[in-house]
Amino acid sequence: MKHFTMNPKQRRVRAQYIKTLSEDIVNGLLKAIITVGIFLAWVTAAYSQKHEGKYFNNLDNRGVIIDGYDPVAFFTDHKPVKGDQQYQYTYEDAIYYFSSPEHLDLFKANPEKYKPQFGGWCAFAVSLGRVAPIDVNTFSIVNGRLVIQHNQRAVNGWSKDVQGNLALADKYWPKVSERGGKQIQTNAEKAFLNNTDNDGVILQGYDAVSYFSDNRAEKGDSTYSARYNGATYWFASEDHASMFKDHPEMFAPQYGSFCGYAMSLNKLRPIDPTIFQIVDGKLILQHSQDAYKQFNKDVTSNVAKATGNWPGQVQRHAGKKIKFDKPAKPASDEVTGDVK
């Protein structure tokens, strides 16, 4: 049998090859383990979601509703009273705390009478097709039902038409609950036309207030949001969100956030949120630099045309799935590409 003897260089090459091969095997095993771990985590998450409770409640991390306050006390003491975990009861997948055994017994005897409405979420938010957390100090008893709001702003909105808002909350709650609290389109919002994404977010998530306060396009954060005329707005800060909520008509983009120049041509076209201008205190956005250039050749005339065309577009397209128009032909020989 013939033996092959390796020289030092060949031995070094072989050693490096074995080392590389070993590392590849180890890395492969690690990847396999990670993949299996991810799969098992996914299966576990899917299983837990599948077996979540039937009811969509506003609970803390212990599964306690209304921040641990006694639901009966709102009726008997006419104020929020903190419950005691030694007096607790589970109803409709939520844990309730009570301030006394007497209150616990009252609740057990008639939980439908004392439970907070809409899963313990803000009632005014539900009337607008979504959920929001609560402040127990905003509670009220309406038609014998416990309703709680998010903050004073929500209280003010709710108080404008208590019975009407309660009826809307009752109407929208099943669908809001079914969607896990995600915003639904209400009947009132179907009258508006907005250039939004699939989640109803306008301006591609850019902060409407920053255009005015900082004269620049700034990406918003879903943590700070507001709903106005059928669109969800994101903001870079709570201050901006508050400013918008106080005067949304001041900051909302013109023409539902469709391209201003296209609207002057009676077309619906998308926007680039970084191409904007403030005209007479109004935010107007464009699709491209070409569109911006053409729009600004005669701003006054183009604003008048766009404003005149807008009501007809709303009438034709509000409440329907939006399809953008094809790009317009170049407005002049100066434009090298399509005006959009």
C-alpha positions in Angstrom: 0.0 0.0 0.0 1.4 3.3 -1.0 1.5 6.1 1.7 1.3 9.8 1.0 3.6 12.0 3.1 2.6 15.7 3.4 5.1 18.5 3.6 4.8 21.2 6.3 2.8 23.5 4.0 0.3 20.8 3.2 -0.1 20.0 6.9 -0.8 23.7 7.6 -3.4 23.8 4.8 -5.0 20.6 6.1 -5.1 22.0 9.7 -6.8 25.2 8.5 -9.3 23.2 6.4 -10.2 21.1 9.4 -10.6 24.2 11.6 -12.8 25.9 9.0 -14.9 22.7 8.6 -15.3 22.4 12.3 -16.4 26.1 12.6 -18.8 25.6 9.8 -20.3 22.5 11.5 -20.6 24.3 14.8 -22.2 27.4 13.2 -24.6 25.2 11.3 -25.6 23.5 14.5 -26.1 26.8 16.3 -28.2 28.1 13.4 -30.3 24.9 13.5 -30.7 25.3 17.3 -31.7 29.0 16.9 -34.1 28.1 14.1 -35.8 25.4 16.2 -35.9 27.8 19.2 -37.6 30.5 17.1 -40.0 27.9 15.7 -40.9 26.7 19.2 -41.4 30.3 20.4 -43.6 31.0 17.4 -45.7 27.9 18.1 -45.9 28.8 21.8 -47.0 32.3 21.0 -49.5 31.1 18.4 -50.9 28.6 20.9 -51.2 31.2 23.7 -52.9 33.7 21.3 -55.3 31.0 20.2 -56.2 30.2 23.8 -56.5 33.8 25.1 -59.7 34.8 26.8 -62.9 35.5 25.0 -63.1 39.1 26.2 -61.0 42.0 25.2 -60.3 43.8 28.5 -58.0 46.6 29.6 -55.9 44.6 32.1 -52.6 45.2 33.8 -49.8 42.6 33.8 -51.5 40.7 36.6 -54.8 40.5 34.7 -56.5 43.1 36.9 -59.0 45.4 35.4 -59.6 49.2 36.1 -56.2 49.6 37.7 -57.3 47.5 40.7 -60.1 49.9 41.7 -63.4 48.7 43.2 -66.1 48.7 40.5 -68.9 48.7 43.1 -67.5 51.8 44.9 -68.2 54.0 41.8 -71.9 53.3 42.4 -72.0 53.2 46.2 -69.4 55.8 47.2 -69.6 57.9 44.0 -65.8 58.0 43.8 -62.8 55.8 42.9 -61.8 53.5 45.8 -58.8 51.2 45.6 -59.6 47.5 45.9 -57.8 45.0 48.0 -56.5 41.8 46.4 -57.7 39.7 49.3 -61.2 40.5 48.0 -61.0 39.5 44.4 -63.3 37.9 41.8 -62.8 36.8 38.2 -65.5 37.7 35.7 -65.3 37.6 31.9 -61.5 36.9 32.0 -60.8 39.9 34.2 -59.7 40.0 37.8 -61.6 42.5 40.0 -60.4 43.8 43.3 -62.9 45.1 46.0 -62.5 47.3 49.0 -64.7 45.1 51.2 -66.3 41.7 51.3 -69.7 43.4 51.1 -68.8 45.0 47.8 -67.4 41.6 46.6 -70.8 40.0 47.4 -72.7 42.8 45.6 -70.6 42.2 42.5 -71.0 38.5 42.6 -74.7 38.8 42.8 -75.0 41.1 39.8 -71.7 41.6 37.9 -73.4 43.1 34.8 -74.7 45.9 36.9 -71.3 47.0 38.3 -68.7 46.0 35.6 -67.1 48.8 33.6 -68.4 49.2 30.1 -66.3 48.4 27.0 -63.8 46.1 28.7 -62.6 48.9 31.0 -61.3 51.0 28.0 -62.0 54.7 27.4 -65.6 55.0 26.4 -65.1 58.1 24.2 -62.3 56.4 22.3 -64.6 53.4 21.6 -67.2 55.8 20.3 -64.5 56.9 17.8 -63.7 53.4 16.8 -60.6 52.6 18.8 -59.4 52.0 22.4 -57.4 54.1 24.8 -56.3 53.7 28.5 -58.3 55.2 31.3 -58.0 57.5 34.3 -60.5 56.3 36.9 -61.1 59.9 38.1 -63.0 60.6 34.8 -65.7 58.0 35.5 -69.4 58.7 35.2 -72.6 56.6 35.6 -74.7 56.8 32.4 -78.0 55.0 32.2 -76.9 52.9 35.2 -73.6 51.9 33.4 -70.1 52.6 34.5 -68.1 54.5 31.8 -64.6 55.7 32.2 -62.6 58.1 30.0 -58.9 58.5 29.1 -58.4 62.1 30.2 -60.2 65.5 30.4 -60.0 66.0 26.7 -62.0 62.7 26.3 -64.4 63.8 29.0 -65.0 67.0 27.0 -65.6 65.2 23.8 -67.9 62.6 25.5 -69.9 65.4 27.2 -70.8 67.1 24.0 -73.4 64.3 23.3 -73.4 61.7 26.1 -76.3 59.6 24.8 -75.2 59.9 21.2 -71.6 58.9 22.1 -72.8 56.0 24.2 -74.9 54.7 21.3 -71.8 54.9 19.0 -69.6 53.1 21.5 -72.2 50.3 21.8 -72.4 50.1 18.0 -68.6 50.0 17.4 -67.5 48.0 20.5 -68.0 44.5 18.9 -65.8 45.3 15.9 -63.2 47.2 18.0 -63.1 44.3 20.4 -62.8 41.8 17.6 -59.9 43.7 16.1 -58.0 43.9 19.4 -58.5 47.6 19.8 -57.2 48.6 16.4 -58.8 51.6 14.7 -61.9 50.9 12.6 -63.4 53.2 10.1 -66.6 54.7 11.6 -69.6 55.7 9.6 -68.7 59.4 10.1 -65.2 58.9 8.8 -66.4 57.4 5.5 -67.3 61.0 4.4 -63.6 61.9 4.3 -60.9 61.3 1.7 -57.3 60.8 2.8 -54.1 59.5 1.4 -53.3 56.9 4.0 -51.6 53.5 4.3 -53.3 50.3 5.1 -53.4 51.1 8.8 -55.0 54.5 8.2 -51.8 56.5 8.9 -51.5 59.7 6.9 -48.4 61.6 5.7 -46.5 58.2 5.7 -46.1 58.7 9.5 -44.5 62.2 9.3 -45.3 64.7 12.0 -47.9 67.3 10.7 -46.9 69.8 13.4 -43.2 69.7 12.6 -43.8 71.2 9.2 -45.1 74.3 11.0 -43.1 74.5 14.2 -39.7 73.4 12.8 -40.1 74.0 9.1 -39.0 70.5 8.3 -40.3 67.0 7.6 -39.8 64.9 10.8 -40.8 61.3 11.2 -43.5 60.7 13.8 -43.8 58.0 16.4 -46.9 55.8 16.8 -46.6 56.3 20.5 -47.9 59.9 20.0 -50.9 59.8 17.8 -54.2 61.4 17.0 -57.2 60.7 14.8 -58.7 63.4 12.7 -61.2 63.3 9.8 -60.7 59.6 9.2 -56.9 59.5 9.3 -54.4 58.6 12.0 -51.5 61.1 12.6 -48.2 60.3 14.2 -46.1 62.9 16.0 -42.5 63.2 17.2 -43.5 64.2 20.7 -46.4 64.4 23.1 -46.3 68.2 22.8 -46.9 68.1 19.1 -49.7 65.6 19.5 -51.3 67.9 22.1 -50.9 70.9 19.8 -52.6 69.0 17.0 -55.4 67.7 19.1 -56.2 71.3 20.2 -56.4 72.6 16.7 -56.2 69.9 14.1 -57.6 72.1 11.4 -54.5 74.3 11.6 -52.0 71.4 11.0 -53.8 68.9 8.8 -52.5 68.8 5.2 -54.6 70.1 2.4 -56.3 67.9 -0.1 -56.2 64.9 2.2 -52.4 64.7 1.8 -52.6 64.1 -1.9 -50.2 65.9 -4.2 -51.1 69.6 -4.5 -50.0 70.0 -8.1 -51.9 66.9 -9.2 -55.0 68.2 -7.5 -54.7 71.4 -9.5 -55.0 69.1 -12.5 -57.9 67.3 -10.8 -55.9 64.1 -10.2 -55.2 62.0 -7.2 -51.5 61.3 -6.8 -49.2 60.2 -3.9 -46.7 62.5 -2.1 -43.2 62.6 -1.0 -43.6 63.9 2.6 -40.3 65.7 2.4 -41.4 68.0 -0.4 -43.7 70.5 1.2 -44.6 74.2 1.6 -46.8 76.3 3.8 -49.1 78.5 1.7 -51.2 81.0 3.6 -50.9 78.9 6.7 -51.8 75.7 5.0 -49.7 72.6 4.5 -49.4 71.5 0.9 -47.3 68.5 -0.2 -46.1 67.4 -3.6 -45.1 64.1 -5.3 -41.9 65.2 -6.8 -39.6 68.2 -7.4 -41.1 68.6 -10.8 -44.5 68.9 -9.3 -43.2 71.4 -6.8 -41.6 73.4 -9.6 -44.8 73.5 -11.7 -47.0 74.3 -8.8 -44.9 77.2 -7.8 -44.9 78.8 -11.3 -48.3 80.3 -10.2 -49.0 79.3 -6.7 -52.2 81.5 -6.3 -53.8 80.1 -9.5 -52.8 76.5 -8.7 -54.1 76.7 -5.1 -57.4 78.0 -6.4 -57.6 75.2 -9.0 -56.7 72.5 -6.4 -59.2 73.9 -3.8 -61.9 74.0 -6.5 -61.2 70.4 -7.6 -61.0 68.9 -4.1 -64.8 68.7 -3.2 -65.5 66.8 -6.4 -62.7 64.3 -5.6 -64.1 63.8 -2.1 -67.6 63.2 -3.5 -66.4 60.6 -6.0 -63.9 58.7 -3.8 -64.7 59.2 -0.1 -65.2 55.9 1.7 -63.8 53.9 -1.1 -60.4 52.2 -1.7 -58.1 54.7 -3.3 -56.5 54.2 -6.7 -54.0 56.8 -7.8 -54.4 58.4 -11.2 -51.8 57.9 -13.8 -49.1 60.6 -14.0 -49.9 63.7 -15.9 -48.1 64.6 -19.1 -45.3 67.1 -18.7 -46.7 70.6 -18.1 -44.1 72.2 -20.3 -40.9 71.5 -22.3 -38.9 72.4 -19.3 -40.0 69.2 -17.5 -37.9 66.3 -18.4 -40.1 63.7 -16.8 -43.7 63.1 -16.0 -45.4 65.4 -13.6 -46.9 63.3 -10.9 
